[in-house]
């Protein structure tokens, strides 16, 4: 399996692919204008269950320091530009995604 993640900041959508086959789509929240979600190619470097604070049930750190894909304690924020640059997901979605992908999964973030 060649799993990778495609994040569209504009569409506020995260897609999980296995090679060129779309596996799953998730709604996300992204960074606000003053703290935008960084575009580029990254990898998942770590996972932390129950990280505390505003990060919901799970944190998956990206290879860009201080940025990650995480759950949220504010589900109404999903679909909006509200974060400090991180990618927010519903807690059930981030737990499901984390159970499928290993660390070192490629993450492509674009506008």
N, C-alpha and C positions, 0 to 999 in steps of 0.2 A: 504494500500500500504506500502511495505517495500522497500523504495528506498535507494540505496547505490551506491557509486562510486568506480570503480576500475581503478587505474592509473598504466600503465606499462611504467616505465621510458625507458626501452630498446626499446620497440615498439613505444614510443612517442605517446601513445594513451590513451584516457580517455573513459571509458565505463560506461554508466548509466544502472543500473539494477533495476528491481522491483522483489524482492526476487531472484529467479534464472533465471528470464527472461531478456534477453538483450533488453533494450529499445532503446538505441542510442549509436553510436560511434563517437568520435571527435578526430581530430588530435591536438596534443599539442606540445609545446616546453618545455624543461626541463632544469634543472641546468647544468652548465658547470662543467668540471672536478674539478676545484678548489672550486666551490660552488655548490655541488651536491644537487639534490632534496632529502629531507630526506625520508627514507622509514619507514613504520609503519602504525599504525591505528590512525586516527585523526577524528575530526568532524568539520563541518562548524559551526563557532561560530558567524559570522556576515556577513552582506552584505552592500556594499556601492556603490551607483550609482554615476558615474562621480567622481571617487576619485582623479583625477588629476595626473600629472606626467606621468610615462610610463605605467600606469596600465590600459589603454584603457577605455572602457565604464563602467566596473564594477569590483569590488573587492569582493571576498568571502574569509574571513579570516579563517585559520585553527586553531585548538586547539594547534598547535605548534606556539609559538609567532613568528611574523615577516614572516610567510609563508602563502601563499594563492594560490587561483586559480583566475586568472584575465585575462582581455582582454589585448590587446597590440596595441600600435601605430605603430608597425612594423610587419605587417602581413607576410612579407617574412621570419620572424624568426621561424614561426611555422614549426615543424618537425625537429628542430635542438636542440643542447645542447648549450644554449646561456644565460639562466637566472641566477640569483643569488640564485637559489634553488626553486623559485616559479614555478607554472604550468601556462603557458601562453596558451590562446586560442584565436581564432578569435573573434572579438567583437560580431558578430552576434551569435556565438556559446555559448559564456559565458552568454549572455543575455537570450538565449533560455534555457540553463541549469538552470540558476538562477530562471527562471519563473516556473520551474517544481519542483525543490527541496526546502524543507524548511531548515532553520538553524537547526542544530543538525543532519543533514544527515551524515552518516558514510562515511569516505574516506579511502580506503585501497591503500597505495602506495608501490609498490614493483619494483624490478629490472626488 
